Amino acid sequence: MSYLRTFAPWIVREFWDQPLFIRTAYVLTSVWAASFVIACVVLAALAHGSAGPRVTAQVLAFVIPVVFTIRYVAHIQGKARAALAD
């Protein structure tokens, strides 16, 4: 959470202590961390292979969590809007 407070100052302070915000931050951090760990394992396994699979693994290590982040944040925002509408 301190990372968000330092490097994402545009996030309104009132959200920092909200359970949904905290859970969302933990989920996104976990997905990114898992993606990098999996990429490290895959790249280690492909260390002596050709460059094509290594580049693909590196690209996927970023593209997958980016897509997940976009979709998950949209999902959470939709849930928040629905909760406010009720």
Number of C-alpha atoms within 10 A of each C-alpha: 12 8 8 12 13 9 9 10 10 9 11 9 10 8 11 16 10 10 10 13 15 13 11 15 15 13 14 17 15 13 16 19 14 14 18 17 13 14 19 15 11 16 18 12 11 15 12 9 11 9 11 9 14 19 12 11 18 16 12 15 21 14 13 13 21 15 10 14 18 10 12 16 14 12 12 14 12 12 12 12 11 10 9 8 7 5
